[in-house]
């Protein structure tokens, strides 16, 4: 899919974190999920009102229901049905637990769910379950993947890239193909939530992984997208330029893809509106503010959409329109969402300013 022509007017992706509750204790969890639901979660009525307002962004607005584990909400099917009736394209990212049964998946499909995304962070039960903090998660995930296909739901696989998982990526890609997924979403770790204690890969290793992912995309039947690694698009442009033998970057001024706040918005389980779940800087609250006005007009969102406000080498980069760097990672490592992304190794020609450091949040381990 291509993002909307004007991401200043509507997000390509709107994520609603319907709950923080989850049975798993994943090492990378952005939400720092807990076993029990939060007493101040948006109610069913508030959730329906949120979905109705999201529909006002325009026809077919994509909404992702996430968590925690959204299966922990007893009104989940009702919410999917309501969003579908409102004209939204409803998708879901449940956790791989025994609660994700075939009957539950059938009910969601009947309610109009358009796609299901499951996380696979290891190619084997040993690796995946260790990362997810729950024995049996791997088998539950594979079982849910088969049940989703039986229900006619397109399947997306999400994978976290960090020091603990990077060597397993080729084997995970084989699993993605075996599951006949339509899309592999490869998430490059941002040190927030529990993920702050994990080790990210180095910028040079990230560059190699992105180059490899372009090769995989050319060879495999599934699509590939990256999350919190927009320089995947820069790597693709450089590959095409090299193949064509053209010294011009080509297409570097054309806006493409999405980053936090620019084609992307996130509503927390208690109603706060963030540019991304990985950039926990609130710009409003759906209980008090209008969702569309927050997205279109808040200072935080409008600044993130203005690539000329980027600082450091991201601000000087000729690829800033097609990339823009991870605003979430910049915020997590510097406190400034407009700073340079420390995961990117590319230095623009002629740039002689400061380079981003690999600083980590307090309490995090070093690479």
FENQUI-V628037 format. One record per residue. N is the residue number from 1. RES is the residue in one letter. SS is DSSP state (2 for helix, 1 for strand, 0 for the rest). PHI is phi in whole degrees, -180 to 180 (none if undefined). OMEGA is omega in degrees with one decimal (none if undefined). Layout:
# FENQUI-V628037
((N:RES:SS:PHI:OMEGA) (N:RES:SS:PHI:OMEGA))
This chain:
# FENQUI-V628037
((1:X:0:none:173.0) (2:X:0:-96:176.9) (3:X:0:-68:177.4) (4:X:0:-57:-177.0) (5:X:0:-63:-176.1) (6:X:0:-128:-178.9) (7:X:0:-78:171.5) (8:X:0:-77:-177.8) (9:X:0:-101:-177.8) (10:X:0:-154:175.4) (11:X:0:-79:170.3) (12:X:0:-70:-179.5) (13:X:1:-127:171.2) (14:X:1:-116:178.9) (15:X:1:-103:171.6) (16:X:1:-115:175.2) (17:X:1:-79:-170.7) (18:X:0:-70:178.1) (19:X:0:-161:170.2) (20:X:0:-95:-175.2) (21:X:1:-67:178.9) (22:X:0:-165:178.4) (23:X:0:-80:-176.7) (24:X:0:-86:177.2) (25:X:0:-131:-173.4) (26:X:0:-64:-175.7) (27:X:0:-64:-173.6) (28:X:0:-101:-166.5) (29:X:0:-56:175.9) (30:X:0:-63:-173.7) (31:X:0:-80:-172.9) (32:X:0:47:-170.4) (33:X:0:-58:-178.2) (34:X:1:-123:-178.9) (35:X:0:-64:-173.9) (36:X:0:-104:176.3) (37:X:0:-71:179.4) (38:X:0:-76:-177.6) (39:X:0:-66:-177.3) (40:X:0:-104:174.4) (41:X:0:-55:172.0) (42:X:0:-58:-179.9) (43:X:0:-74:177.1) (44:X:2:-59:-179.9) (45:X:2:-64:178.9) (46:X:2:-67:178.1) (47:X:2:-65:178.1) (48:X:2:-64:177.3) (49:X:2:-64:176.5) (50:X:2:-62:-179.8) (51:X:2:-65:177.4) (52:X:2:-62:179.8) (53:X:2:-70:177.3) (54:X:2:-60:179.5) (55:X:2:-64:179.7) (56:X:0:-74:172.3) (57:X:0:-64:178.9) (58:X:0:148:-176.0) (59:X:0:-57:172.8) (60:X:0:70:178.2) (61:X:0:-52:179.9) (62:X:1:-82:176.8) (63:X:1:-124:176.6) (64:X:1:-108:174.2) (65:X:1:-91:-174.6) (66:X:1:-128:178.4) (67:X:0:-151:21.5) (68:X:0:35:176.9) (69:X:0:-115:-178.1) (70:X:2:-60:178.0) (71:X:2:-65:177.7) (72:X:2:-73:178.0) (73:X:0:-91:-178.9) (74:X:0:-68:-179.5) (75:X:0:-97:-173.0) (76:X:2:-61:-179.5) (77:X:2:-62:178.1) (78:X:2:-62:179.1) (79:X:2:-68:177.7) (80:X:2:-62:179.2) (81:X:2:-62:-179.6) (82:X:2:-65:179.3) (83:X:2:-63:178.0) (84:X:2:-62:178.9) (85:X:2:-63:179.2) (86:X:0:-80:178.5) (87:X:0:95:179.4) (88:X:0:-85:171.8) (89:X:1:-94:-170.1) (90:X:1:-94:177.2) (91:X:1:-130:-169.1) (92:X:1:-146:175.5) (93:X:0:-124:179.8) (94:X:0:-79:175.1) (95:X:0:-85:179.1) (96:X:0:-82:179.3) (97:X:0:-130:179.5) (98:X:0:-67:177.8) (99:X:0:-72:-180.0) (100:X:0:-90:-174.6) (101:X:0:-88:176.5) (102:X:2:-62:178.8) (103:X:2:-63:179.3) (104:X:2:-65:178.7) (105:X:2:-65:176.8) (106:X:2:-61:179.4) (107:X:2:-63:179.0) (108:X:2:-66:177.9) (109:X:2:-63:178.7) (110:X:2:-65:179.4) (111:X:0:-77:175.6) (112:X:0:110:179.2) (113:X:0:-56:-175.0) (114:X:0:-97:-178.7) (115:X:1:-160:174.3) (116:X:1:-120:178.6) (117:X:1:-114:179.5) (118:X:1:-117:-178.1) (119:X:1:-94:175.3) (120:X:0:-134:-174.7) (121:X:0:-113:175.4) (122:X:0:-163:-178.2) (123:X:0:-83:179.6) (124:X:0:-129:178.5) (125:X:2:-60:-178.7) (126:X:2:-59:-176.5) (127:X:2:-73:-178.0) (128:X:2:-66:-176.3) (129:X:2:-66:176.7) (130:X:2:-65:-179.8) (131:X:2:-70:-176.6) (132:X:2:-87:176.1) (133:X:0:73:-178.1) (134:X:0:-155:174.7) (135:X:0:-64:178.9) (136:X:0:94:-178.8) (137:X:2:-64:-179.1) (138:X:2:-62:-179.2) (139:X:2:-66:178.0) (140:X:2:-64:179.1) (141:X:2:-67:178.7) (142:X:2:-63:179.2) (143:X:2:-65:178.9) (144:X:2:-66:178.1) (145:X:2:-62:178.3) (146:X:2:-66:-179.5) (147:X:2:-69:176.9) (148:X:2:-64:179.0) (149:X:2:-64:178.1) (150:X:2:-63:179.1) (151:X:0:-84:178.9) (152:X:0:82:-179.4) (153:X:0:-93:172.2) (154:X:1:-60:-174.1) (155:X:1:-112:172.2) (156:X:1:-115:175.9) (157:X:1:-113:177.4) (158:X:1:-107:-179.4) (159:X:1:-136:177.1) (160:X:1:-89:176.3) (161:X:1:-104:174.5) (162:X:0:-152:-176.7) (163:X:0:-60:-177.2) (164:X:0:-76:-172.9) (165:X:0:-116:-167.2) (166:X:2:-62:-178.3) (167:X:2:-71:-178.0) (168:X:2:-92:-174.6) (169:X:2:-57:179.2) (170:X:2:-59:178.7) (171:X:2:-70:175.9) (172:X:2:-66:176.8) (173:X:2:-59:176.4) (174:X:2:-63:177.7) (175:X:2:-63:179.3) (176:X:2:-59:178.2) (177:X:2:-67:-179.6) (178:X:2:-62:-179.7) (179:X:0:-81:-179.6) (180:X:0:57:176.3) (181:X:0:-69:178.3) (182:X:0:-88:-176.6) (183:X:1:-150:171.5) (184:X:1:-111:178.5) (185:X:1:-100:-172.8) (186:X:1:-105:-174.5) (187:X:1:-99:178.0) (188:X:1:-91:-169.6) (189:X:0:-48:167.8) (190:X:0:-114:-173.9) (191:X:0:-77:174.2) (192:X:0:-128:-178.3) (193:X:2:58:177.9) (194:X:2:-68:-179.8) (195:X:2:-63:-179.6) (196:X:2:-67:-179.0) (197:X:2:-98:176.3) (198:X:0:-90:179.1) (199:X:0:-96:173.0) (200:X:0:-75:172.5) (201:X:0:-82:-179.5) (202:X:0:-75:176.7) (203:X:2:-57:179.7) (204:X:2:-66:178.0) (205:X:2:-67:177.8) (206:X:2:-61:178.3) (207:X:2:-61:178.8) (208:X:2:-64:-179.8) (209:X:2:-64:-179.5) (210:X:2:-67:176.1) (211:X:2:-63:177.1) (212:X:2:-64:-179.9) (213:X:2:-63:175.4) (214:X:2:-64:176.7) (215:X:2:-66:179.0) (216:X:2:-62:-178.6) (217:X:2:-62:179.2) (218:X:2:-75:-172.8) (219:X:2:-101:-171.3) (220:X:0:-102:-178.6) (221:X:0:-79:-179.1) (222:X:0:-98:174.3) (223:X:1:-78:177.1) (224:X:1:-133:169.2) (225:X:1:-134:175.8) (226:X:1:-107:174.6) (227:X:1:-118:-176.8) (228:X:0:57:173.6) (229:X:0:-151:-176.9) (230:X:0:-67:177.4) (231:X:2:-71:167.1) (232:X:2:-55:178.9) (233:X:2:-71:176.5) (234:X:2:-64:178.0) (235:X:2:-61:178.5) (236:X:2:-63:177.5) (237:X:2:-63:179.9) (238:X:2:-67:176.7) (239:X:2:-64:-179.7) (240:X:2:-66:178.0) (241:X:2:-64:179.1) (242:X:2:-66:179.7) (243:X:2:-67:-179.0) (244:X:2:-85:-177.4) (245:X:0:67:-175.8) (246:X:0:-105:-179.8) (247:X:0:-76:-179.5) (248:X:0:-84:-179.5) (249:X:0:-62:175.1) (250:X:0:67:175.8) (251:X:0:75:-175.8) (252:X:0:-76:179.6) (253:X:0:-94:-177.8) (254:X:0:-89:179.7) (255:X:0:-65:179.7) (256:X:0:-148:175.9) (257:X:0:73:-175.4) (258:X:0:-135:170.4) (259:X:1:-136:-178.5) (260:X:0:-53:177.9) (261:X:0:83:-179.6) (262:X:1:-123:-174.5) (263:X:0:90:-175.0) (264:X:1:-145:175.4) (265:X:1:-147:-173.4) (266:X:1:-140:174.9) (267:X:1:-114:-176.6) (268:X:0:-76:-178.8) (269:X:0:-64:177.7) (270:X:0:-106:169.2) (271:X:0:102:177.8) (272:X:1:-68:179.3) (273:X:1:-106:-179.9) (274:X:1:-118:172.0) (275:X:1:-64:178.9) (276:X:1:-164:174.8) (277:X:0:-67:178.9) (278:X:0:-94:175.4) (279:X:1:-126:-171.1) (280:X:1:-78:176.4) (281:X:1:-114:-171.9) (282:X:1:-72:175.1) (283:X:1:-115:-179.8) (284:X:1:174:-178.7) (285:X:1:-145:-174.3) (286:X:0:-68:176.3) (287:X:0:-78:-177.3) (288:X:0:-123:-173.2) (289:X:0:-121:177.8) (290:X:0:-83:-176.1) (291:X:2:-55:-176.2) (292:X:2:-67:178.4) (293:X:2:-65:177.7) (294:X:2:-61:-178.5) (295:X:2:-64:-172.9) (296:X:2:-81:-165.2) (297:X:2:-122:-177.4) (298:X:0:-66:-178.3) (299:X:2:-60:-177.4) (300:X:2:-64:-177.9) (301:X:2:-66:-178.3) (302:X:2:-67:178.2) (303:X:2:-68:-179.9) (304:X:2:-69:178.5) (305:X:2:-86:-179.5) (306:X:0:-100:-175.8) (307:X:2:-66:177.1) (308:X:2:-73:177.0) (309:X:2:-88:179.9) (310:X:0:-64:-175.9) (311:X:0:-111:177.6) (312:X:2:66:-175.6) (313:X:2:-71:174.1) (314:X:2:-63:179.6) (315:X:2:-70:-179.8) (316:X:2:-95:-171.1) (317:X:0:-78:177.9) (318:X:0:-70:178.8) (319:X:0:-99:-171.9) (320:X:0:-65:179.0) (321:X:0:-73:-179.8) (322:X:0:-89:-178.5) (323:X:0:-119:-179.6) (324:X:0:89:179.1) (325:X:0:71:176.1) (326:X:0:-76:177.1) (327:X:2:-69:179.4) (328:X:2:-68:-179.7) (329:X:2:-68:176.8) (330:X:2:-60:-179.4) (331:X:2:-68:-178.1) (332:X:2:-65:-174.2) (333:X:2:-99:-177.1) (334:X:2:-126:-172.8) (335:X:0:82:-179.2) (336:X:0:-120:-177.9) (337:X:0:-70:179.5) (338:X:0:-102:179.7) (339:X:0:-76:179.6) (340:X:0:-73:178.2) (341:X:0:-80:-176.2) (342:X:0:-72:179.4) (343:X:0:-84:-176.1) (344:X:0:-89:-179.2) (345:X:0:-92:-174.3) (346:X:0:-73:175.8) (347:X:0:-117:-178.6) (348:X:0:-59:179.7) (349:X:0:-60:178.9) (350:X:0:86:180.0) (351:X:0:-77:-179.7) (352:X:0:-130:178.6) (353:X:0:-86:-178.8) (354:X:0:-69:176.1) (355:X:0:-101:-179.8) (356:X:0:-65:179.1) (357:X:0:-95:178.1) (358:X:0:-95:-179.9) (359:X:0:-63:-178.2) (360:X:0:-121:176.4) (361:X:0:-61:-179.9) (362:X:0:-58:179.6) (363:X:0:93:-179.0) (364:X:0:-83:175.7) (365:X:0:-86:177.8) (366:X:0:-91:-177.9) (367:X:0:-75:none))
